[in-house]
Amino acid sequence: MRRVWRWGAVSLILLLAAGAPLGRPAPAGAAAETLLIGQSTWVGYGPLFLARDKRFFDEAGVSVELRTFEDPKERFFALVSGKLDGIATTLDTASLYWSTEHPFRSVLGLDDSKGGDGIVAVDAIKSIKDLRGRRVAYNKGSVSHFFLSVLLRQNGMTEQDIQSIQMQQDAAGAAFVAHKVDAAVTWEPWLSRAKRTPGGHVLVDSSSTPGLIVDILLFRSDIIKNHPDAVKGAVQGWFRAVDYWKHHPDESDLLMAKAVGGWLKDVTTFRETLAGVRFYDEAINRQYFALGGQIYVTAQNAIDIWKSLGMIRGNVAAADLLDPEFINK
């Protein structure tokens, strides 16, 4: 899927101190309106590919190049070094990397998880409280860590109450299926595989926490300032792609599965995974980005949780991460 992080902000500072370039030279002519966007292999990013391949971006006055980085840490390194103009990631992950030295802002909500992320567990574990003392595999500093922390908090628990085992999300799912851990925080296709694993089940998934896990499109602040029309074109291209998908789902799913590729290249797998995701159209974005709207609540929730875990050391507020200008125009 799409997300992983561990002390990324510290590593980022070290990388930049070592001399990583800050910003790529502005290309001349038509290429000046080309945006380089990084993303991972995730169903929620499908409309980015649909907008590219159906030329919705071009018709909105911007050329978009999509580049795959499975590790968000690498995506953020590429962003601040100027190799990318923007990235698709989760809102909670973005809050970990923001700094006054290298600011960026979210301009668009892409999708939210409504069952695509979850916790798989052995049958003896019937509730979150039953995780106490159990071996739980999850990727620290990732959206899975965030999801788990929220659920533990809701049940009066912390990470100190479980046996934390560091693993990437896919590895965590595989370890559970192989009966090496008692529970794992993971995503599709491992949630479905857990259901077929003897003695295993899905303890909880993100359908129980609507709006908590949200993918967003962000750009460096200098890109937003110097190329607002290009950013606006990217936003409009996304809206057209989501609208096209609504009216032509079969064709769109085929195109997106092929373009996204990787473990989602089979359209059946793509559609099964898509069932756990909701694309954000223009109407949802307008509601979401409204002043004091849900995105501000979600962002502040993420900031508060990461700070409580000691993973954000600077000062960052929800408003620092968000730019509603391109939604509310």
C-alpha positions in Angstrom: 0.0 0.0 0.0 1.1 3.6 0.5 2.8 4.6 3.8 5.8 4.2 6.1 7.8 6.5 8.4 10.2 6.5 11.3 11.7 9.7 12.6 11.5 11.0 9.0 11.8 14.7 10.0 15.2 14.1 11.7 16.5 12.1 8.8 15.3 14.8 6.5 17.2 17.5 8.3 20.4 15.4 8.1 19.9 14.8 4.4 19.5 18.5 3.7 22.4 19.4 5.9 24.5 17.1 3.8 23.9 19.2 0.8 20.7 18.0 -0.9 19.5 20.5 -3.4 16.5 22.6 -2.5 14.2 23.0 -5.5 14.8 22.2 -9.1 15.5 25.0 -11.6 12.3 26.3 -13.2 12.0 24.9 -16.7 11.4 27.2 -19.5 8.4 27.5 -21.9 5.6 25.0 -21.8 7.6 22.7 -19.4 7.2 25.4 -16.7 3.6 24.1 -16.2 4.7 20.5 -15.7 4.1 19.2 -12.2 6.1 16.2 -10.9 4.0 14.2 -8.4 5.1 11.2 -6.4 2.8 8.5 -5.2 2.9 4.8 -4.2 0.9 1.8 -5.5 -2.5 2.5 -4.0 -6.0 2.2 -5.3 -6.9 5.6 -3.9 -4.5 7.3 -6.3 -6.1 5.7 -9.4 -7.8 8.9 -10.6 -4.4 10.6 -10.9 -3.5 8.1 -13.6 -7.0 8.4 -15.1 -6.7 12.2 -15.3 -3.3 11.8 -16.9 -4.2 9.1 -19.5 -7.6 10.7 -20.4 -5.8 14.0 -20.7 -7.9 15.8 -18.1 -4.8 17.4 -16.7 -3.8 18.6 -20.1 -7.2 20.1 -20.8 -7.0 21.9 -17.5 -3.7 23.5 -18.6 -1.1 21.5 -16.8 1.1 18.5 -17.6 1.5 16.0 -14.8 4.2 13.4 -14.5 3.6 10.6 -12.0 6.5 8.9 -10.3 6.3 5.9 -8.0 8.0 6.0 -4.6 6.7 3.2 -2.3 8.4 4.6 0.8 6.9 8.0 1.8 10.2 8.9 3.4 11.8 8.8 -0.1 8.9 10.8 -1.4 9.4 13.6 1.1 13.1 13.6 0.5 12.5 14.0 -3.2 9.9 16.7 -2.5 12.2 19.0 -0.4 15.2 18.4 -2.7 13.2 19.7 -5.6 12.9 16.4 -7.5 9.2 16.4 -6.9 6.7 19.3 -6.8 4.0 17.4 -5.0 3.2 14.1 -3.5 0.1 12.0 -2.6 0.2 10.7 1.0 -1.9 10.5 4.1 -2.7 13.6 6.1 -1.3 12.1 9.3 2.0 11.3 7.5 2.2 14.8 6.2 2.0 16.2 9.7 5.2 14.4 10.6 7.3 16.0 7.9 6.1 19.6 7.9 8.6 22.3 8.9 9.0 26.0 8.7 12.2 25.5 6.7 10.5 23.3 4.1 6.8 24.0 4.1 4.2 22.4 2.0 0.4 22.4 2.0 -2.4 20.1 1.1 -4.6 21.4 -1.7 -6.9 18.5 -2.3 -8.5 15.5 -0.6 -8.1 12.4 -2.7 -9.8 9.6 -0.8 -10.5 8.1 2.6 -10.2 4.6 3.9 -13.6 3.0 4.7 -12.4 -0.6 5.2 -9.1 -0.6 3.3 -7.0 -0.5 6.5 -7.5 -2.7 9.6 -6.2 -5.0 12.3 -6.2 -8.7 11.9 -6.1 -11.0 14.9 -6.4 -14.5 16.1 -9.9 -15.6 17.0 -9.2 -15.4 20.8 -8.8 -11.6 20.4 -12.3 -10.3 20.4 -11.7 -6.6 21.2 -9.0 -4.0 21.2 -8.6 -4.5 24.9 -7.8 -8.1 24.2 -4.6 -7.0 22.5 -3.1 -6.3 26.0 0.1 -8.3 26.3 -0.2 -9.7 22.8 2.4 -9.6 19.9 1.1 -6.9 17.5 3.0 -6.3 14.3 2.8 -2.8 12.8 5.0 -0.2 11.1 6.0 2.4 13.6 5.5 6.0 12.4 3.2 4.9 9.6 -0.5 5.4 9.1 -0.9 1.9 10.7 0.8 3.2 13.8 -1.6 6.2 13.8 -4.6 4.0 13.3 -3.6 1.7 16.1 -2.8 4.6 18.5 -6.2 6.1 18.0 -7.9 2.7 18.7 -5.7 2.1 21.8 -6.5 5.6 23.1 -10.2 5.0 22.7 -9.9 2.0 24.9 -7.8 3.5 27.6 -4.6 1.9 26.4 -1.2 2.8 25.0 1.6 1.0 23.2 3.1 0.0 26.5 0.1 -2.4 27.0 1.0 -4.5 23.9 4.1 -6.2 22.6 5.0 -4.0 19.6 6.8 -5.7 16.7 8.2 -3.5 14.0 7.3 -4.6 10.5 6.3 -3.1 7.2 2.6 -3.3 6.6 2.8 -6.1 4.0 5.3 -8.0 6.1 3.0 -7.6 9.1 0.1 -9.1 7.2 2.3 -12.0 5.9 3.5 -12.7 9.5 0.0 -12.9 10.7 -1.0 -15.3 8.0 2.1 -17.4 8.8 1.0 -17.5 12.5 4.1 -15.6 13.7 2.2 -12.8 15.5 -1.1 -12.5 17.4 -2.3 -9.5 15.5 -1.2 -7.2 12.7 -2.1 -3.7 11.6 -2.2 -3.9 7.8 -4.3 -3.3 4.7 -5.6 -5.1 1.6 -5.0 -7.6 0.3 -4.0 -8.9 3.8 -7.3 -8.1 5.4 -9.0 -10.5 2.9 -6.3 -13.1 3.3 -6.7 -13.0 7.1 -10.4 -13.9 6.8 -9.3 -17.0 4.9 -6.6 -17.9 7.5 -7.6 -20.6 9.9 -8.1 -19.1 13.4 -7.9 -15.5 12.1 -10.3 -12.7 11.5 -10.5 -8.9 11.0 -10.7 -7.4 14.4 -11.6 -3.9 13.2 -11.2 -2.0 10.0 -11.3 1.7 9.0 -15.0 1.6 8.2 -15.4 2.1 11.9 -13.4 5.3 11.9 -14.7 7.3 8.9 -12.6 10.3 7.9 -9.6 9.2 10.0 -7.4 7.9 7.3 -7.3 10.4 4.5 -5.1 10.7 1.4 -4.3 14.1 0.3 -2.4 15.9 -2.5 0.2 18.4 -1.3 2.7 20.7 -3.0 5.7 22.6 -1.8 4.7 26.1 -0.8 7.0 27.6 -3.4 5.2 25.7 -6.2 1.8 26.9 -4.9 3.1 30.5 -4.8 4.9 30.5 -8.2 2.6 28.1 -10.2 -0.9 28.5 -8.9 -2.5 27.9 -12.3 -0.7 24.6 -12.6 -1.8 23.6 -9.1 -5.4 24.6 -9.9 -5.2 22.5 -13.1 -4.1 19.5 -11.1 -7.1 19.9 -8.8 -9.5 20.3 -11.7 -8.1 17.3 -13.5 -8.7 15.2 -10.4 -12.3 16.3 -10.2 -12.9 15.5 -13.8 -11.3 12.0 -13.4 -13.5 11.2 -10.4 -16.6 12.4 -12.3 -15.6 10.3 -15.3 -15.2 7.3 -13.0 -18.7 7.8 -11.6 -20.2 7.7 -15.1 -17.8 5.1 -16.7 -16.8 2.8 -13.8 -16.0 -0.3 -15.8 -13.8 1.5 -18.3 -12.1 3.6 -15.6 -11.3 0.6 -13.4 -9.6 -1.2 -16.2 -7.6 1.9 -17.1 -6.6 2.6 -13.5 -5.7 -1.0 -12.7 -3.4 -1.1 -15.7 -1.8 2.3 -15.0 -1.4 1.9 -11.2 0.0 -1.6 -11.8 1.9 -3.6 -9.2 -0.2 -5.7 -6.9 -3.3 -3.8 -8.3 -2.7 -4.6 -12.0 -5.5 -7.2 -12.0 -8.8 -5.4 -12.3 -10.6 -7.8 -10.0 -8.1 -7.1 -7.2 -8.3 -3.4 -8.0 -12.1 -3.4 -7.7 -12.0 -5.5 -4.5 -9.6 -3.0 -2.9 -11.5 -0.1 -4.2 -14.5 -1.2 -2.2 -12.7 -0.1 0.9 -12.0 3.4 -0.4 -14.1 6.5 -1.1 -12.8 8.9 -3.8 -13.2 12.6 -2.9 -15.1 14.6 -5.6 -15.5 18.4 -5.7 -18.5 18.4 -3.4 -16.8 16.3 -0.7 -13.7 18.5 -0.9 -15.7 21.7 -0.5 -17.3 20.3 2.6 -14.1 18.8 3.9 -12.0 22.0 3.4 -14.6 24.4 4.7 -13.1 26.5 7.5 -13.2 24.4 10.6 -14.3 21.4 8.6 -13.3 17.8 9.1 -9.9 18.0 7.5 -8.8 20.5 10.2 -10.1 18.2 12.9 -8.3 15.2 11.3 -5.1 17.1 10.9 -5.1 18.4 14.5 -5.9 14.9 15.8 -2.9 13.5 13.9 -0.6 16.2 15.2 -1.8 15.7 18.8 -1.2 11.9 18.6 2.2 12.1 17.1 3.3 14.8 19.6 2.1 12.5 22.5 4.3 9.8 21.0 7.3 12.1 20.8 7.4 12.0 17.0 6.8 15.6 16.4 9.2 17.9 18.1 8.5 21.3 16.5 5.4 23.5 16.4 2.9 22.7 13.7 -0.8 23.5 13.5 -3.5 22.1 11.3 -3.8 25.4 9.4 -0.1 25.1 8.4 -0.8 21.9 6.5 -3.8 23.1 4.6 -4.6 25.4 1.7 -8.3 25.6 0.8 -7.8 28.2 -1.8 -7.9 25.8 -4.8 -11.1 24.1 -3.5 -13.0 27.2 -2.5 -12.4 29.3 -5.6 
